[in-house]
Amino acid sequence: MQEQYTKILQTYLEEKNETGLYHAQQFSKKVLENQISPEEVVSLHVDAIERFFPDLPQGALDSFEFLLEVMMGYGMAYREHQSLRDKQKELETEINVAANMQQTFMPKEIPSVNSLDVGVISVPASKMSGDYYHFVKDENDCIGVAIADIIGKGVPAALCMSMIKYAMDSLPEQRLQPGALLENLNRVVEQNVASNMFITMMYGSYDPRVHHFYYSGAGHEPGFYYSHETDSFEELYAKGLVLGITRDTSFREYHKKVEPGDFIVLLSDGVTECRTDEGFIEREELTRLIHQYKHLPAQEIVNNVFYQLEKLQGFQLRDDFSLIILRRKV
């Protein structure tokens, strides 16, 4: 490397043209490939200069020694930076894998029931999401719907999400009974999730034969129920402990008689805690926004609500956003 550098430098000093600079650029690539440190490059230059100019004043030689010391410190910092960058790339790769894995957990399609109009939107604030939703349909056309918020992000949240999905898919005989399902999930979470992670969830089952909606909550953000007859919203309250706190937790089951035109709103706290420059929006503001689009199909309602709330935040989500609407057709 010393002889090659000396030759390149000599050619440039003699000809002083673009070709010499080009050879210098090519040499720098070899320096990177061979992981030669900045101080070693300075040493190459000093040795070459001493050959060409043996009578350099002592002050010039001392300045090269000073530069060598500076480059030693720079070289150490640069190598540390490279190491951190490599680790960051590795972490980004892992996050991308986890994000892709998360996508496989989400339902590929919404179950279809003749009497029900369903709309759903779930958008992560970053690559990884802490929100999860799930649909199931049994042989009686009953629709089970879950919405959950994993208090934690990144790869642990993705792994936790996979556990929830597996646990729900493993309980076919009880999956449409909200209270029993949450009790089973609670035991799974309590045994398998770290104490610093929490999962909130609301699970409901819609029975199209009698048009009843049965639901239970585990510390999750309350949803809304819209009455077509009174043209008003009420809170869909479901009291219950967060999943995984204690093993033997019971979850109370609630139910609503769903009349034609009525609809159920399930959501994550990223919807109600939409943060603007003026602060968080009020829940009443959210219901006014949903009411504005109530004449549209359910999917268009959730799409429009998301757009308006994203717009309020300058198109920069501060939290994961999930919104589900189930409406009985008129």
C-alpha positions as YAML, in Angstrom:
chain: A
units: angstrom
residues:
- id: 1
  name: MET
  ca: [0.00, 0.00, 0.00]
- id: 2
  name: GLN
  ca: [2.91, 2.34, 0.77]
- id: 3
  name: GLU
  ca: [4.46, 1.96, -2.67]
- id: 4
  name: GLN
  ca: [1.12, 2.33, -4.42]
- id: 5
  name: TYR
  ca: [0.27, 5.51, -2.49]
- id: 6
  name: THR
  ca: [3.73, 6.97, -3.09]
- id: 7
  name: LYS
  ca: [3.40, 6.36, -6.83]
- id: 8
  name: ILE
  ca: [-0.08, 7.95, -6.98]
- id: 9
  name: LEU
  ca: [1.08, 11.00, -5.01]
- id: 10
  name: GLN
  ca: [4.21, 11.39, -7.13]
- id: 11
  name: THR
  ca: [2.18, 11.27, -10.37]
- id: 12
  name: TYR
  ca: [-0.20, 13.92, -9.08]
- id: 13
  name: LEU
  ca: [2.58, 16.24, -7.89]
- id: 14
  name: GLU
  ca: [4.26, 16.00, -11.28]
- id: 15
  name: GLU
  ca: [1.16, 16.30, -13.53]
- id: 16
  name: LYS
  ca: [-1.47, 17.94, -11.25]
- id: 17
  name: ASN
  ca: [-4.45, 16.80, -13.35]
- id: 18
  name: GLU
  ca: [-7.83, 15.13, -12.93]
- id: 19
  name: THR
  ca: [-6.37, 11.71, -13.63]
- id: 20
  name: GLY
  ca: [-4.24, 11.94, -10.51]
- id: 21
  name: LEU
  ca: [-7.27, 12.87, -8.41]
- id: 22
  name: TYR
  ca: [-9.21, 9.97, -9.91]
- id: 23
  name: HIS
  ca: [-6.46, 7.52, -8.90]
- id: 24
  name: ALA
  ca: [-6.57, 9.02, -5.40]
- id: 25
  name: GLN
  ca: [-10.32, 8.36, -5.19]
- id: 26
  name: GLN
  ca: [-9.82, 4.76, -6.33]
- id: 27
  name: PHE
  ca: [-7.09, 4.32, -3.73]
- id: 28
  name: SER
  ca: [-9.48, 5.57, -1.00]
- id: 29
  name: LYS
  ca: [-11.86, 2.73, -1.89]
- id: 30
  name: LYS
  ca: [-9.06, 0.22, -1.32]
- id: 31
  name: VAL
  ca: [-8.32, 1.92, 1.99]
- id: 32
  name: LEU
  ca: [-11.93, 1.25, 3.09]
- id: 33
  name: GLU
  ca: [-11.92, -2.31, 1.75]
- id: 34
  name: ASN
  ca: [-8.73, -3.10, 3.67]
- id: 35
  name: GLN
  ca: [-10.03, -1.29, 6.79]
- id: 36
  name: ILE
  ca: [-6.99, 0.97, 6.96]
- id: 37
  name: SER
  ca: [-7.39, 3.56, 9.70]
- id: 38
  name: PRO
  ca: [-7.15, 7.34, 9.11]
- id: 39
  name: GLU
  ca: [-3.87, 7.55, 11.10]
- id: 40
  name: GLU
  ca: [-2.34, 4.84, 8.90]
- id: 41
  name: VAL
  ca: [-3.24, 6.88, 5.80]
- id: 42
  name: VAL
  ca: [-1.51, 9.89, 7.35]
- id: 43
  name: SER
  ca: [1.57, 7.72, 7.98]
- id: 44
  name: LEU
  ca: [1.56, 6.67, 4.32]
- id: 45
  name: HIS
  ca: [1.47, 10.32, 3.32]
- id: 46
  name: VAL
  ca: [4.26, 11.36, 5.73]
- id: 47
  name: ASP
  ca: [6.57, 8.57, 4.50]
- id: 48
  name: ALA
  ca: [5.94, 9.54, 0.88]
- id: 49
  name: ILE
  ca: [6.51, 13.28, 1.51]
- id: 50
  name: GLU
  ca: [9.80, 12.58, 3.29]
- id: 51
  name: ARG
  ca: [10.98, 10.71, 0.18]
- id: 52
  name: PHE
  ca: [10.09, 13.56, -2.15]
- id: 53
  name: PHE
  ca: [11.19, 16.39, 0.15]
- id: 54
  name: PRO
  ca: [14.00, 15.17, 2.43]
- id: 55
  name: ASP
  ca: [14.86, 18.72, 3.46]
- id: 56
  name: LEU
  ca: [11.48, 19.66, 4.90]
- id: 57
  name: PRO
  ca: [11.79, 22.07, 7.83]
- id: 58
  name: GLN
  ca: [11.36, 20.54, 11.27]
- id: 59
  name: GLY
  ca: [8.19, 22.58, 11.81]
- id: 60
  name: ALA
  ca: [6.51, 20.88, 8.84]
- id: 61
  name: LEU
  ca: [7.52, 17.44, 10.14]
- id: 62
  name: ASP
  ca: [6.23, 18.32, 13.60]
- id: 63
  name: SER
  ca: [2.92, 19.39, 12.07]
- id: 64
  name: PHE
  ca: [2.55, 15.92, 10.52]
- id: 65
  name: GLU
  ca: [3.14, 14.37, 13.94]
- id: 66
  name: PHE
  ca: [0.41, 16.62, 15.31]
- id: 67
  name: LEU
  ca: [-1.93, 15.60, 12.47]
- id: 68
  name: LEU
  ca: [-1.16, 11.96, 13.17]
- id: 69
  name: GLU
  ca: [-2.29, 12.35, 16.79]
- id: 70
  name: VAL
  ca: [-5.48, 14.10, 15.68]
- id: 71
  name: MET
  ca: [-6.24, 11.31, 13.21]
- id: 72
  name: MET
  ca: [-5.69, 8.65, 15.86]
- id: 73
  name: GLY
  ca: [-8.48, 10.18, 17.95]
- id: 74
  name: TYR
  ca: [-10.64, 10.63, 14.88]
- id: 75
  name: GLY
  ca: [-9.97, 7.05, 13.79]
- id: 76
  name: MET
  ca: [-11.13, 5.66, 17.13]
- id: 77
  name: ALA
  ca: [-14.31, 7.74, 17.00]
- id: 78
  name: TYR
  ca: [-14.91, 6.76, 13.38]
- id: 79
  name: ARG
  ca: [-14.55, 3.03, 14.12]
- id: 80
  name: GLU
  ca: [-16.96, 3.38, 17.03]
- id: 81
  name: HIS
  ca: [-19.40, 5.19, 14.74]
- id: 82
  name: GLN
  ca: [-19.10, 2.42, 12.14]
- id: 83
  name: SER
  ca: [-19.76, -0.20, 14.79]
- id: 84
  name: LEU
  ca: [-22.87, 1.62, 16.01]
- id: 85
  name: ARG
  ca: [-24.07, 2.04, 12.43]
- id: 86
  name: ASP
  ca: [-23.65, -1.68, 11.78]
- id: 87
  name: LYS
  ca: [-25.61, -2.47, 14.94]
- id: 88
  name: GLN
  ca: [-28.32, -0.01, 13.87]
- id: 89
  name: LYS
  ca: [-28.59, -1.69, 10.47]
- id: 90
  name: GLU
  ca: [-28.87, -5.06, 12.19]
- id: 91
  name: LEU
  ca: [-31.59, -3.71, 14.49]
- id: 92
  name: GLU
  ca: [-33.48, -2.17, 11.56]
- id: 93
  name: THR
  ca: [-33.37, -5.53, 9.80]
- id: 94
  name: GLU
  ca: [-34.83, -7.22, 12.87]
- id: 95
  name: ILE
  ca: [-37.53, -4.56, 13.15]
- id: 96
  name: ASN
  ca: [-38.45, -5.01, 9.48]
- id: 97
  name: VAL
  ca: [-38.73, -8.77, 10.01]
- id: 98
  name: ALA
  ca: [-40.92, -8.21, 13.09]
- id: 99
  name: ALA
  ca: [-43.07, -5.64, 11.23]
- id: 100
  name: ASN
  ca: [-43.61, -8.10, 8.36]
- id: 101
  name: MET
  ca: [-44.43, -10.78, 10.90]
- id: 102
  name: GLN
  ca: [-47.01, -8.47, 12.49]
- id: 103
  name: GLN
  ca: [-48.76, -8.05, 9.16]
- id: 104
  name: THR
  ca: [-49.31, -11.81, 8.96]
- id: 105
  name: PHE
  ca: [-51.20, -11.66, 12.29]
- id: 106
  name: MET
  ca: [-53.80, -9.22, 11.00]
- id: 107
  name: PRO
  ca: [-56.96, -10.60, 9.35]
- id: 108
  name: LYS
  ca: [-56.62, -10.97, 5.60]
- id: 109
  name: GLU
  ca: [-60.32, -10.23, 5.09]
- id: 110
  name: ILE
  ca: [-63.35, -9.17, 7.11]
- id: 111
  name: PRO
  ca: [-65.97, -11.93, 7.60]
- id: 112
  name: SER
  ca: [-69.16, -11.23, 5.69]
- id: 113
  name: VAL
  ca: [-72.63, -11.32, 7.27]
- id: 114
  name: ASN
  ca: [-75.69, -10.20, 5.30]
- id: 115
  name: SER
  ca: [-77.12, -8.04, 8.08]
- id: 116
  name: LEU
  ca: [-73.85, -6.41, 9.11]
- id: 117
  name: ASP
  ca: [-71.73, -3.64, 7.56]
- id: 118
  name: VAL
  ca: [-68.15, -3.65, 8.89]
- id: 119
  name: GLY
  ca: [-65.38, -1.10, 8.50]
- id: 120
  name: VAL
  ca: [-61.87, -1.31, 9.92]
- id: 121
  name: ILE
  ca: [-58.67, 0.70, 9.72]
- id: 122
  name: SER
  ca: [-55.45, 0.11, 11.66]
- id: 123
  name: VAL
  ca: [-52.39, 2.29, 11.02]
- id: 124
  name: PRO
  ca: [-49.16, 2.09, 13.04]
- id: 125
  name: ALA
  ca: [-47.45, 5.30, 14.12]
- id: 126
  name: SER
  ca: [-44.11, 3.72, 13.16]
- id: 127
  name: LYS
  ca: [-42.95, 0.46, 11.60]
- id: 128
  name: MET
  ca: [-44.04, -1.55, 14.62]
- id: 129
  name: SER
  ca: [-47.56, -1.38, 16.01]
- id: 130
  name: GLY
  ca: [-48.85, -2.00, 19.50]
- id: 131
  name: ASP
  ca: [-52.44, -2.32, 18.24]
- id: 132
  name: TYR
  ca: [-54.05, -5.60, 17.26]
- id: 133
  name: TYR
  ca: [-57.46, -6.57, 15.96]
- id: 134
  name: HIS
  ca: [-59.01, -9.94, 15.17]
- id: 135
  name: PHE
  ca: [-62.16, -11.27, 13.51]
- id: 136
  name: VAL
  ca: [-63.70, -14.73, 13.68]
- id: 137
  name: LYS
  ca: [-66.93, -16.19, 12.31]
- id: 138
  name: ASP
  ca: [-68.61, -19.38, 13.47]
- id: 139
  name: GLU
  ca: [-71.01, -21.78, 11.79]
- id: 140
  name: ASN
  ca: [-73.99, -19.68, 12.94]
- id: 141
  name: ASP
  ca: [-72.62, -16.54, 11.26]
- id: 142
  name: CYS
  ca: [-71.84, -15.02, 14.67]
- id: 143
  name: ILE
  ca: [-68.98, -12.53, 14.34]
- id: 144
  name: GLY
  ca: [-66.34, -12.23, 17.03]
- id: 145
  name: VAL
  ca: [-64.22, -9.09, 17.04]
- id: 146
  name: ALA
  ca: [-61.28, -8.18, 19.25]
- id: 147
  name: ILE
  ca: [-59.28, -4.98, 19.54]
- id: 148
  name: ALA
  ca: [-56.20, -4.84, 21.76]
- id: 149
  name: ASP
  ca: [-53.43, -2.46, 22.70]
- id: 150
  name: ILE
  ca: [-50.07, -3.85, 23.77]
- id: 151
  name: ILE
  ca: [-48.38, -1.35, 26.05]
- id: 152
  name: GLY
  ca: [-44.93, -1.73, 24.54]
- id: 153
  name: LYS
  ca: [-43.37, -1.45, 21.13]
- id: 154
  name: GLY
  ca: [-40.92, -3.16, 18.85]
- id: 155
  name: VAL
  ca: [-40.05, -6.84, 18.69]
- id: 156
  name: PRO
  ca: [-41.48, -7.70, 22.17]
- id: 157
  name: ALA
  ca: [-44.87, -6.31, 21.09]
- id: 158
  name: ALA
  ca: [-44.77, -8.39, 17.89]
- id: 159
  name: LEU
  ca: [-43.97, -11.55, 19.86]
- id: 160
  name: CYS
  ca: [-46.74, -10.73, 22.33]
- id: 161
  name: MET
  ca: [-49.12, -10.20, 19.44]
- id: 162
  name: SER
  ca: [-48.28, -13.62, 18.02]
- id: 163
  name: MET
  ca: [-49.02, -15.19, 21.40]
- id: 164
  name: ILE
  ca: [-52.44, -13.48, 21.57]
- id: 165
  name: LYS
  ca: [-53.36, -14.62, 18.07]
- id: 166
  name: TYR
  ca: [-52.28, -18.21, 18.78]
- id: 167
  name: ALA
  ca: [-54.18, -18.26, 22.07]
- id: 168
  name: MET
  ca: [-57.36, -16.93, 20.43]
- id: 169
  name: ASP
  ca: [-57.13, -19.39, 17.57]
- id: 170
  name: SER
  ca: [-56.66, -22.22, 20.10]
- id: 171
  name: LEU
  ca: [-59.99, -21.56, 21.84]
- id: 172
  name: PRO
  ca: [-62.61, -22.34, 19.15]
- id: 173
  name: GLU
  ca: [-65.24, -23.66, 21.54]
- id: 174
  name: GLN
  ca: [-65.22, -20.47, 23.63]
- id: 175
  name: ARG
  ca: [-64.00, -17.87, 21.18]
- id: 176
  name: LEU
  ca: [-67.37, -16.12, 20.79]
- id: 177
  name: GLN
  ca: [-68.09, -15.91, 24.53]
- id: 178
  name: PRO
  ca: [-66.40, -12.62, 25.50]
- id: 179
  name: GLY
  ca: [-66.09, -13.13, 29.25]
- id: 180
  name: ALA
  ca: [-64.77, -16.69, 29.00]
- id: 181
  name: LEU
  ca: [-62.39, -15.76, 26.20]
- id: 182
  name: LEU
  ca: [-60.83, -12.90, 28.17]
- id: 183
  name: GLU
  ca: [-60.44, -15.15, 31.21]
- id: 184
  name: ASN
  ca: [-58.53, -17.70, 29.12]
- id: 185
  name: LEU
  ca: [-56.39, -15.03, 27.50]
- id: 186
  name: ASN
  ca: [-55.67, -13.50, 30.89]
- id: 187
  name: ARG
  ca: [-54.21, -16.77, 32.16]
- id: 188
  name: VAL
  ca: [-52.04, -17.10, 29.05]
- id: 189
  name: VAL
  ca: [-50.77, -13.52, 29.35]
- id: 190
  name: GLU
  ca: [-50.15, -13.79, 33.10]
- id: 191
  name: GLN
  ca: [-47.96, -16.86, 32.54]
- id: 192
  name: ASN
  ca: [-46.03, -15.70, 29.49]
- id: 193
  name: VAL
  ca: [-45.71, -11.91, 29.39]
- id: 194
  name: ALA
  ca: [-43.11, -9.90, 31.30]
- id: 195
  name: SER
  ca: [-44.40, -7.86, 34.23]
- id: 196
  name: ASN
  ca: [-43.48, -4.58, 32.50]
- id: 197
  name: MET
  ca: [-45.78, -5.28, 29.55]
- id: 198
  name: PHE
  ca: [-49.55, -4.83, 29.66]
- id: 199
  name: ILE
  ca: [-52.33, -5.73, 27.28]
- id: 200
  name: THR
  ca: [-55.72, -4.06, 27.15]
- id: 201
  name: MET
  ca: [-58.50, -5.60, 25.10]
- id: 202
  name: MET
  ca: [-62.16, -5.39, 24.25]
- id: 203
  name: TYR
  ca: [-63.83, -8.44, 22.76]
- id: 204
  name: GLY
  ca: [-67.35, -8.64, 21.40]
- id: 205
  name: SER
  ca: [-69.59, -11.13, 19.65]
- id: 206
  name: TYR
  ca: [-72.41, -10.12, 17.31]
- id: 207
  name: ASP
  ca: [-75.22, -12.66, 16.90]
- id: 208
  name: PRO
  ca: [-77.15, -11.90, 13.68]
- id: 209
  name: ARG
  ca: [-79.93, -14.31, 14.63]
- id: 210
  name: VAL
  ca: [-81.12, -12.08, 17.48]
- id: 211
  name: HIS
  ca: [-79.07, -8.94, 16.68]
- id: 212
  name: HIS
  ca: [-77.41, -8.81, 20.07]
- id: 213
  name: PHE
  ca: [-73.87, -7.66, 20.71]
- id: 214
  name: TYR
  ca: [-72.16, -9.30, 23.71]
- id: 215
  name: TYR
  ca: [-68.91, -7.80, 24.92]
- id: 216
  name: SER
  ca: [-66.34, -7.67, 27.72]
- id: 217
  name: GLY
  ca: [-63.40, -5.38, 28.40]
- id: 218
  name: ALA
  ca: [-59.96, -5.73, 29.95]
- id: 219
  name: GLY
  ca: [-58.89, -2.19, 30.79]
- id: 220
  name: HIS
  ca: [-59.37, -1.07, 27.21]
- id: 221
  name: GLU
  ca: [-60.44, 2.31, 25.85]
- id: 222
  name: PRO
  ca: [-64.27, 2.43, 25.94]
- id: 223
  name: GLY
  ca: [-65.95, 2.40, 22.57]
- id: 224
  name: PHE
  ca: [-69.26, 3.96, 21.53]
- id: 225
  name: TYR
  ca: [-72.74, 2.80, 20.65]
- id: 226
  name: TYR
  ca: [-74.76, 4.82, 18.18]
- id: 227
  name: SER
  ca: [-78.55, 4.66, 18.30]
- id: 228
  name: HIS
  ca: [-80.22, 5.36, 14.98]
- id: 229
  name: GLU
  ca: [-83.59, 6.01, 16.64]
- id: 230
  name: THR
  ca: [-82.33, 8.76, 18.98]
- id: 231
  name: ASP
  ca: [-79.46, 9.86, 16.71]
- id: 232
  name: SER
  ca: [-77.11, 9.84, 19.69]
- id: 233
  name: PHE
  ca: [-73.97, 8.18, 21.03]
- id: 234
  name: GLU
  ca: [-73.43, 6.53, 24.37]
- id: 235
  name: GLU
  ca: [-70.22, 5.13, 25.82]
- id: 236
  name: LEU
  ca: [-69.70, 1.40, 25.34]
- id: 237
  name: TYR
  ca: [-68.40, 0.83, 28.83]
- id: 238
  name: ALA
  ca: [-66.90, -2.52, 29.86]
- id: 239
  name: LYS
  ca: [-65.09, -2.55, 33.19]
- id: 240
  name: GLY
  ca: [-62.27, -5.08, 33.63]
- id: 241
  name: LEU
  ca: [-58.65, -5.45, 34.69]
- id: 242
  name: VAL
  ca: [-55.83, -5.26, 32.18]
- id: 243
  name: LEU
  ca: [-54.79, -8.73, 30.99]
- id: 244
  name: GLY
  ca: [-52.03, -10.43, 32.96]
- id: 245
  name: ILE
  ca: [-52.30, -8.58, 36.27]
- id: 246
  name: THR
  ca: [-53.65, -11.48, 38.31]
- id: 247
  name: ARG
  ca: [-54.28, -15.06, 37.21]
- id: 248
  name: ASP
  ca: [-57.85, -15.58, 38.46]
- id: 249
  name: THR
  ca: [-59.58, -12.51, 37.08]
- id: 250
  name: SER
  ca: [-63.24, -12.58, 36.06]
- id: 251
  name: PHE
  ca: [-64.60, -10.39, 33.30]
- id: 252
  name: ARG
  ca: [-68.16, -9.19, 33.35]
- id: 253
  name: GLU
  ca: [-70.13, -9.64, 30.14]
- id: 254
  name: TYR
  ca: [-72.41, -6.89, 28.80]
- id: 255
  name: HIS
  ca: [-74.82, -6.88, 25.91]
- id: 256
  name: LYS
  ca: [-76.71, -4.47, 23.65]
- id: 257
  name: LYS
  ca: [-79.75, -5.06, 21.46]
- id: 258
  name: VAL
  ca: [-78.72, -3.70, 18.06]
- id: 259
  name: GLU
  ca: [-81.55, -2.11, 16.11]
- id: 260
  name: PRO
  ca: [-81.48, -1.38, 12.34]
- id: 261
  name: GLY
  ca: [-79.14, 1.52, 11.63]
- id: 262
  name: ASP
  ca: [-77.37, 1.25, 15.01]
- id: 263
  name: PHE
  ca: [-73.63, 0.75, 15.07]
- id: 264
  name: ILE
  ca: [-70.83, -0.18, 17.45]
- id: 265
  name: VAL
  ca: [-67.52, 1.70, 17.53]
- id: 266
  name: LEU
  ca: [-64.40, -0.04, 18.85]
- id: 267
  name: LEU
  ca: [-61.11, 1.82, 18.98]
- id: 268
  name: SER
  ca: [-57.63, 2.12, 20.44]
- id: 269
  name: ASP
  ca: [-56.44, 5.02, 22.58]
- id: 270
  name: GLY
  ca: [-54.53, 6.37, 19.57]
- id: 271
  name: VAL
  ca: [-57.93, 7.53, 18.30]
- id: 272
  name: THR
  ca: [-59.26, 9.25, 21.42]
- id: 273
  name: GLU
  ca: [-55.83, 10.58, 22.41]
- id: 274
  name: CYS
  ca: [-55.25, 12.30, 19.09]
- id: 275
  name: ARG
  ca: [-52.84, 15.09, 20.00]
- id: 276
  name: THR
  ca: [-52.88, 18.45, 18.26]
- id: 277
  name: ASP
  ca: [-51.07, 21.73, 18.97]
- id: 278
  name: GLU
  ca: [-53.96, 22.68, 21.26]
- id: 279
  name: GLY
  ca: [-53.85, 19.37, 23.17]
- id: 280
  name: PHE
  ca: [-55.86, 16.15, 23.08]
- id: 281
  name: ILE
  ca: [-59.22, 16.07, 21.33]
- id: 282
  name: GLU
  ca: [-62.31, 15.41, 23.43]
- id: 283
  name: ARG
  ca: [-64.32, 12.20, 23.02]
- id: 284
  name: GLU
  ca: [-67.32, 14.37, 22.11]
- id: 285
  name: GLU
  ca: [-65.28, 15.79, 19.25]
- id: 286
  name: LEU
  ca: [-64.66, 12.28, 17.97]
- id: 287
  name: THR
  ca: [-68.33, 11.33, 18.07]
- id: 288
  name: ARG
  ca: [-69.22, 14.55, 16.23]
- id: 289
  name: LEU
  ca: [-66.74, 13.57, 13.54]
- id: 290
  name: ILE
  ca: [-68.16, 10.04, 13.25]
- id: 291
  name: HIS
  ca: [-71.68, 11.51, 13.14]
- id: 292
  name: GLN
  ca: [-70.63, 13.72, 10.23]
- id: 293
  name: TYR
  ca: [-69.96, 10.62, 8.10]
- id: 294
  name: LYS
  ca: [-72.65, 8.27, 9.50]
- id: 295
  name: HIS
  ca: [-74.55, 8.23, 6.19]
- id: 296
  name: LEU
  ca: [-71.59, 6.52, 4.47]
- id: 297
  name: PRO
  ca: [-70.72, 2.79, 4.41]
- id: 298
  name: ALA
  ca: [-68.80, 1.66, 7.50]
- id: 299
  name: GLN
  ca: [-65.46, 1.40, 5.71]
- id: 300
  name: GLU
  ca: [-65.78, 4.93, 4.34]
- id: 301
  name: ILE
  ca: [-66.64, 6.22, 7.82]
- id: 302
  name: VAL
  ca: [-63.43, 4.85, 9.36]
- id: 303
  name: ASN
  ca: [-61.36, 6.02, 6.39]
- id: 304
  name: ASN
  ca: [-62.71, 9.57, 6.62]
- id: 305
  name: VAL
  ca: [-62.34, 9.76, 10.40]
- id: 306
  name: PHE
  ca: [-58.73, 8.61, 10.10]
- id: 307
  name: TYR
  ca: [-57.98, 11.18, 7.42]
- id: 308
  name: GLN
  ca: [-59.47, 14.04, 9.44]
- id: 309
  name: LEU
  ca: [-57.65, 13.09, 12.65]
- id: 310
  name: GLU
  ca: [-54.38, 12.54, 10.80]
- id: 311
  name: LYS
  ca: [-54.83, 15.96, 9.21]
- id: 312
  name: LEU
  ca: [-55.32, 17.53, 12.66]
- id: 313
  name: GLN
  ca: [-51.94, 16.08, 13.65]
- id: 314
  name: GLY
  ca: [-50.15, 17.44, 10.62]
- id: 315
  name: PHE
  ca: [-50.21, 13.99, 8.99]
- id: 316
  name: GLN
  ca: [-47.84, 12.70, 11.66]
- id: 317
  name: LEU
  ca: [-49.42, 10.06, 13.92]
- id: 318
  name: ARG
  ca: [-48.28, 10.22, 17.54]
- id: 319
  name: ASP
  ca: [-49.74, 6.81, 18.40]
- id: 320
  name: ASP
  ca: [-51.05, 3.70, 16.69]
- id: 321
  name: PHE
  ca: [-54.54, 4.23, 15.28]
- id: 322
  name: SER
  ca: [-57.20, 1.50, 15.14]
- id: 323
  name: LEU
  ca: [-60.91, 2.03, 14.53]
- id: 324
  name: ILE
  ca: [-63.65, -0.55, 13.90]
- id: 325
  name: ILE
  ca: [-67.33, 0.02, 13.14]
- id: 326
  name: LEU
  ca: [-70.00, -2.68, 13.03]
- id: 327
  name: ARG
  ca: [-73.40, -1.45, 11.83]
- id: 328
  name: ARG
  ca: [-76.63, -3.34, 11.51]
- id: 329
  name: LYS
  ca: [-77.99, -2.73, 8.04]
- id: 330
  name: VAL
  ca: [-81.36, -1.05, 7.71]
...
